[in-house]
Amino acid sequence: MLSVARTNAPTARLVLGRMPGFDLHARFDVIVCLFSAIGYVPNERALRRTLRTFARHLAPDGLVIVEPWLTPGSWRPGLAHLLTVPSATEPIARMNLSVTRRGRSVMDMHYLAASGGRIHHWVERHDMGLFSNGTMTGAFRSAGLRVRRVRSGFYSRSTPDRGLYVATLVSSRGRTPATRAIGKVRTPGR
């Protein structure tokens, strides 16, 4: 992924690290954690460490935006999922079964891709934490962040909207557009 990112953004500073403990020795106006990446932290302790790391890197009037993974109540184990990308020359299919192991969502994603006259198969395991809204908001607050959950509008009718958590430092004075935005976040068209 870093190799692809370096090709597409050759002047960007890219760093490989783990969410619970990286240190970039800088502060940022906006920190985003999208595509449910927060679900890859292994447990609530790591979730709290991750949000403390985000808070440590946040500029005084900045925003943290986190798109969560599913909650324990919205997770549906036992379901089969199929996604296809049709193509006359290089079609791709992804299929998985959703299971729960040790209170976590686990999906072994089986990929089939046709290319060069052959069919290729590989499997990726996605082992993700199922954090309740209360656990998420508690972790934000324990990191010194004021948080609000909003609808994201990123998903279709067939996919549940996981929402977004939008947060600022509790110590922010609330006088800048970024800190005032936490109470006014709206999804276009909603």
N, C-alpha and C positions, 0 to 999 in steps of 0.2 A: 504494500500500500504506500509506503514511503517513497519507493522508487517511482511509482506512478505519479504521486503528488509532486515529486521533484521535477518530473518531466513537464507536468502541467503548470507548475508554479515555481519556476527556477530561482526566483529572487526571494521566496518566502523562507523564513527560518522554520525548519521542521525538526521536531524532537520526538524520539521514542521514549516513552515512560509509562508508568502505572498511575492511574488516577488517584489512588489513596496517598501518594507521597511524593509527587514530582515537585521540583523547585526550579523555576525559570528565572529567579532573581529579578522579577519585573512585576508590575501591576498593569492591569488591563481594564479598559472601559466596559467591555462586554466579554463574558465568558459563556460559550455555548457548548452544550453537551446534548447532541441531538441523536435521532435514530435509535433511541432506547439504549444507548451505550452505557448508561448508568446501571443497567441491569447486570452488566458483567462484573460488578464488584461482588465478591463472594458472600458477604454477610452484612448485617446491620453495623457492626463495628467498622468495617471497611467503608461502608456508605458514609458514616459520620466522619471518618478520616478524609474521605474524598471531598466532602463539602467544606471541611475546615481548610483543605488545600485550595479549593476554589476561592474561599473567603480571603485567604492569605494573599492570593494573586489579584484580588479585585481592587480597582481604584476606589477611592472614598465615595464617589457618586456613581459608581458603575452598576451594571446589571449582570446577574447570573440567570441564564435560561437553560432549563433542563427538561428534556422530553423523557418521561419515565417509561419503563417497561410495564407490563400488565401487573395488576394487583392480584393477591391471592383469590379474591372474589370474582375477578373477570377471567382468570386462567381456566381453560377448559381442557383438562387432560383427556387423552384418548381420541382426540380428533385427528383426522388425516387432512393434510393440506397439500394442494398441488398448485404450482405456478408454472406456466409455460410462456416461452417467448418464441412464437412461430417464425419460421424462416424457411424458405425453399432450399437454402444451402447449408445453414448452420443453426438449426433449432436447438433450444435449451429447455430442459424441464428440471424442476426442483420439487421434491416430495419429501414430506416428513410426517411422523406421528408425534403428537405432543404427549409427554409423560411428566410425572412429578417424581422427583427423587430428593429425599432429605429436605423437603419444603422448597425446592427450587424447580423451575421449569427447565426441562431438558429436551432438546430437539436435535436429532441426528438428521441433518439435511443431506439427502441423496441427490446428487446432480447427474444428469445425463446431458451430454453435449455432442452433437455431430460436427465433425470438422475433418477435412482432409480425407474423406472417404472412410472414416472410422467413427465409432461411438466411444466416448470417453466417460468413465464413471468415477466419481470421488465422493467422499462423505466429509462433512464438517459438523462437529458437535458444538452446539450453542447451549451453554449451561448458565442460566440467568436467574438472578434473585427475584423473588416475588415480594415486593415491599408494599405494604398498605399505604394509603394516603396519610394516615396518622404517623406511621414510621417515617415516611418521607418528610412531612412537615416538621416532625420532631428533630430529625437530623439537620434540617436547614437551621432551625432555631438554635440547636446546640452548637452550631458553627458560627453563631452571631449574625445570622441572616434573617431579615424580615421577608416572608414568603407569601405568595398568593398563587393559587392554582387557577388556570384559565383553560378554556377550550382552545385547541390549536387549529382545528379546521383542516389538518393535513390529510385526513383519511376519507375514504369513500363510505357509502352507506353500508357496505358489507364488512368494513373493518372498523372496530371501535376506535373512537377518538381518545387517545391516551391523555390528552391535555398537555399542558406545559406548566412547569413551576417557574415563576419569575420572582427573583429575589434581589434585594439590596442589603448592604451592610446595615445593621441596626444603628450603628453610630452615624450613618448618613444624616445630614441636616434636612434633606428633603427639599432643597431650594433649587435644584437643577432639573432640567427636563427628564433626565434618566430616572432620578429617584421619584419624581412625581408620576412617572409612567406606570409604576407598579399598581397604582389604583385605577388606571385608565386603560389597561391593555384590552384590546378588542380584536377579534379576528374579522378581517374584511368580509362583508356579506353576511355576518351573523347578527 
